[in-house]
Amino acid sequence: MTDVLGGAATHHGEHVHVDEHHSLQDPHAHGPDDNHDHDVHDVHAHDGHPHIEATPPTVPSRAVVINVGEHTGALVLASSAERSGIEVEVHPVSRPGARTHVWVLPREARDGVVYAAVFPSLASGDYAIVDVDGSIASVVSVPANQVTHATWM
């Protein structure tokens, strides 16, 4: 089996081990397997209260836990080295206030390092991808039980 970035993956039930975890339910929650450091922080607010975010890792990640199922899909946004370390936000088209975000990170793939943002578990539906200027860059459908690939350049 290959992972969403073209490397090796292992499949355990509905979880594909391909390492970071953010979810629509709590976009600021970091899973126990997150390997980014928390030495430098950025404080910002999305929903009226401040959130402290760690700076993005600069070492390519090797794995991301993808959680797709009957009601959830995943989204992988291919990007560029210039956008490495930038947070990309998405939200359900019908709920612009329900934004979630992840970093564009360098990731090890079969043919070398690629830059991508991975939303490992999103409720199925249509999502707006927000550009750096706050405009809608594009809309993508995230079906249940699948990994959707798109670009954010």
C-alpha positions as CSV (number, residue, x, y, z in Angstrom):
1,M,0.0,0.0,0.0
2,T,1.3,3.5,-0.7
3,D,0.5,6.6,1.4
4,V,-1.1,9.8,0.2
5,L,2.3,11.2,-0.6
6,G,3.6,8.2,-2.5
7,G,5.6,6.5,0.2
8,A,5.0,3.4,2.3
9,A,2.0,3.1,4.6
10,T,0.5,0.6,6.9
11,H,-3.2,0.1,7.2
12,H,-4.8,-0.8,10.6
13,G,-8.6,-1.0,10.4
14,E,-9.9,2.4,9.2
15,H,-6.7,4.2,10.1
16,V,-3.9,4.6,7.6
17,H,-0.7,5.5,9.3
18,V,0.8,8.0,6.8
19,D,1.6,11.6,11.8
20,E,-0.1,14.8,12.4
21,H,-3.7,15.3,13.6
22,H,-6.0,18.2,13.3
23,S,-9.7,17.8,13.1
24,L,-12.8,19.9,12.3
25,Q,-14.0,19.3,15.8
26,D,-11.0,21.0,17.4
27,P,-8.7,22.5,14.8
28,H,-6.2,23.6,17.5
29,A,-5.9,20.2,19.1
30,H,-2.6,18.4,18.6
31,G,-2.5,14.7,18.9
32,P,0.0,12.8,21.1
33,D,2.0,11.8,18.1
34,D,2.6,15.3,16.7
35,N,6.3,15.8,16.5
36,H,6.5,19.6,16.1
37,D,8.3,21.5,18.8
38,H,6.5,24.1,21.0
39,D,9.6,26.3,21.7
40,V,8.4,29.2,19.6
41,H,4.8,30.2,19.6
42,D,2.4,32.4,17.6
43,V,-0.7,33.7,19.3
44,H,-3.8,34.4,17.2
45,A,-7.6,34.2,17.4
46,H,-10.2,32.6,15.1
47,D,-13.2,32.4,17.4
48,G,-12.9,35.2,19.9
49,H,-10.3,33.7,22.2
50,P,-6.6,33.4,21.7
51,H,-4.9,30.2,20.6
52,I,-1.2,29.5,20.9
53,E,0.3,27.7,17.9
54,A,3.7,26.2,17.6
55,T,5.9,27.1,14.7
56,P,6.0,24.6,11.8
57,P,8.6,21.9,11.8
58,T,11.3,22.3,9.1
59,V,12.4,18.7,8.9
60,P,10.3,16.6,6.4
61,S,7.7,14.5,8.0
62,R,7.5,10.8,7.1
63,A,4.0,10.0,8.2
64,V,0.5,11.4,8.7
65,V,-2.4,9.5,10.4
66,I,-5.3,9.6,7.9
67,N,-8.7,8.9,9.4
68,V,-11.3,8.3,6.7
69,G,-14.6,6.4,7.1
70,E,-18.3,6.3,6.5
71,H,-18.7,10.0,7.2
72,T,-15.2,11.4,6.8
73,G,-12.6,11.9,4.1
74,A,-9.1,13.4,4.0
75,L,-7.7,16.3,1.9
76,V,-4.1,16.5,0.6
77,L,-3.2,19.9,-0.9
78,A,0.0,19.8,-2.9
79,S,1.8,23.1,-2.6
80,S,5.2,24.7,-3.1
81,A,8.4,25.3,-1.2
82,E,7.5,29.0,-1.1
83,R,4.4,28.2,0.9
84,S,6.2,25.9,3.4
85,G,5.3,26.8,7.0
86,I,2.2,28.8,5.9
87,E,-1.1,27.7,7.4
88,V,-3.8,26.9,4.9
89,E,-7.4,27.1,6.0
90,V,-10.5,25.3,4.7
91,H,-14.1,25.4,5.7
92,P,-17.3,23.7,4.7
93,V,-18.9,25.8,1.9
94,S,-22.1,25.9,3.9
95,R,-20.3,26.9,7.2
96,P,-17.7,29.6,6.6
97,G,-17.2,30.1,10.3
98,A,-16.1,26.4,10.8
99,R,-12.6,26.9,9.6
100,T,-9.8,24.5,10.3
101,H,-6.1,24.8,9.3
102,V,-2.9,22.9,8.9
103,W,0.6,23.9,7.8
104,V,2.1,23.3,4.4
105,L,5.1,21.1,5.3
106,P,8.0,19.4,3.6
107,R,7.2,15.7,3.4
108,E,9.3,12.8,2.4
109,A,7.8,11.0,-0.6
110,R,9.1,8.2,-2.8
111,D,10.8,10.5,-5.2
112,G,12.1,13.1,-2.7
113,V,10.7,16.0,-0.7
114,V,7.2,17.4,-1.6
115,Y,5.3,20.2,0.0
116,A,1.8,19.5,1.1
117,A,-0.9,20.4,3.6
118,V,-2.8,17.3,4.9
119,F,-6.2,17.5,6.5
120,P,-6.4,14.0,7.8
121,S,-10.1,13.8,8.7
122,L,-12.9,16.1,7.4
123,A,-16.6,15.5,7.5
124,S,-17.6,14.7,3.9
125,G,-18.8,17.6,1.8
126,D,-17.7,20.6,-0.2
127,Y,-14.8,22.7,1.2
128,A,-13.6,26.1,0.3
129,I,-9.8,26.5,0.3
130,V,-8.9,29.9,1.7
131,D,-6.0,31.7,0.0
132,V,-3.4,33.7,1.9
133,D,-5.3,37.0,1.2
134,G,-8.5,35.5,2.7
135,S,-10.3,35.0,-0.6
136,I,-11.6,31.6,-1.7
137,A,-8.9,30.0,-3.8
138,S,-11.1,27.0,-4.9
139,V,-13.8,24.6,-3.8
140,V,-13.2,20.9,-3.6
141,S,-15.4,18.0,-2.8
142,V,-14.2,15.7,0.0
143,P,-16.2,12.4,-0.3
144,A,-16.4,10.0,2.6
145,N,-14.0,7.1,2.7
146,Q,-11.5,8.7,0.3
147,V,-8.4,10.9,0.2
148,T,-8.9,13.9,-2.1
149,H,-6.0,15.5,-3.8
150,A,-5.9,19.1,-4.9
151,T,-3.4,22.0,-5.2
152,W,-2.8,25.2,-3.2
153,M,-0.1,27.1,-5.0
